[in-house]
């Protein structure tokens, strides 16, 4: 029963997310090709979110890759900017993508 500050809990959550994200990105980088499925949803607090699943060929796997907040009135251009920023931040190559599916 050790009390933890908000900063400690936040730091621990960030560390756990990194522990999950890094091996997944390593597997994706080893894949010769991948595709994504994106969906926009609204949570119970009426906040719009972009969710992304990735399918990659190293093990024919589907993984949840990203969930990020969206502006209230998101346009296709704003969705692409979010997606492109994620691709650049994670060093994924657009040349390896073979499909994008959205609702």
C-alpha positions as CSV (number, residue, x, y, z in Angstrom):
1,X,0.0,0.0,0.0
2,X,2.5,2.6,-1.2
3,X,0.9,5.9,-2.3
4,X,1.9,6.9,-5.8
5,X,1.8,10.4,-7.2
6,X,0.0,11.2,-10.5
7,X,3.4,11.7,-12.1
8,X,4.7,8.3,-11.0
9,X,1.6,6.5,-12.4
10,X,1.7,8.5,-15.6
11,X,5.4,7.6,-16.1
12,X,4.7,3.9,-15.4
13,X,1.9,3.9,-18.0
14,X,4.2,5.5,-20.6
15,X,6.9,3.0,-19.9
16,X,4.5,0.0,-20.2
17,X,3.2,1.5,-23.5
18,X,6.7,1.7,-24.8
19,X,7.4,-1.9,-23.8
20,X,4.5,-3.0,-26.0
21,X,5.1,-0.5,-28.9
22,X,8.8,-1.1,-29.5
23,X,8.7,-4.9,-30.2
24,X,5.6,-4.4,-32.4
25,X,7.4,-1.7,-34.5
26,X,10.4,-4.0,-34.8
27,X,8.2,-6.7,-36.2
28,X,6.5,-4.3,-38.6
29,X,9.9,-3.0,-39.8
30,X,11.0,-6.5,-40.6
31,X,7.9,-7.1,-42.7
32,X,8.2,-6.7,-46.5
33,X,4.7,-5.2,-46.7
34,X,1.8,-4.1,-44.5
35,X,-1.7,-2.6,-44.6
36,X,-3.8,-0.7,-42.2
37,X,-7.4,-0.3,-41.2
38,X,-8.5,3.0,-39.7
39,X,-11.7,3.9,-38.1
40,X,-13.1,7.0,-36.4
41,X,-15.1,6.5,-33.3
42,X,-16.5,8.5,-30.4
43,X,-16.1,7.5,-26.8
44,X,-18.6,7.9,-24.0
45,X,-17.4,11.4,-23.3
46,X,-18.1,12.4,-27.0
47,X,-14.4,12.7,-27.8
48,X,-13.6,11.7,-31.4
49,X,-10.7,9.2,-31.8
50,X,-8.8,7.7,-34.7
51,X,-8.1,4.0,-34.2
52,X,-5.6,2.1,-36.4
53,X,-5.0,-1.6,-36.9
54,X,-2.1,-2.9,-38.9
55,X,-1.8,-6.2,-40.8
56,X,1.8,-7.3,-41.6
57,X,3.3,-10.2,-43.4
58,X,6.1,-11.5,-41.1
59,X,3.6,-13.6,-39.2
60,X,0.3,-12.6,-40.9
61,X,-0.7,-10.8,-37.8
62,X,-3.2,-8.1,-37.0
63,X,-2.3,-5.7,-34.2
64,X,-3.9,-2.6,-32.7
65,X,-1.4,0.2,-33.5
66,X,-2.7,3.6,-32.6
67,X,-5.5,5.5,-30.9
68,X,-5.3,9.3,-31.0
69,X,-7.7,12.2,-30.4
70,X,-9.3,13.9,-33.4
71,X,-10.6,17.4,-33.8
72,X,-14.4,17.6,-33.5
73,X,-14.9,18.1,-37.2
74,X,-12.1,16.0,-38.7
75,X,-11.6,16.2,-42.5
76,X,-9.9,13.7,-44.7
77,X,-6.9,16.0,-44.9
78,X,-6.6,16.1,-41.1
79,X,-6.8,12.3,-40.9
80,X,-4.0,12.0,-43.5
81,X,-1.8,14.5,-41.6
82,X,-2.2,12.5,-38.3
83,X,-1.5,9.3,-40.2
84,X,1.5,10.7,-42.0
85,X,3.0,12.2,-38.8
86,X,2.7,8.7,-37.2
87,X,4.4,7.1,-40.2
88,X,7.2,9.6,-40.1
89,X,7.6,9.4,-36.3
90,X,7.9,5.6,-36.3
91,X,10.1,5.3,-39.5
92,X,7.5,3.3,-41.4
93,X,8.0,3.4,-45.1
94,X,5.1,4.4,-47.4
95,X,6.7,2.2,-50.0
96,X,5.9,-1.0,-48.0
97,X,2.2,-0.2,-47.6
98,X,-0.1,-2.1,-49.9
99,X,-3.5,-1.2,-48.6
100,X,-5.6,1.2,-46.5
101,X,-9.1,0.4,-45.4
102,X,-11.5,2.9,-43.7
103,X,-15.2,3.0,-42.9
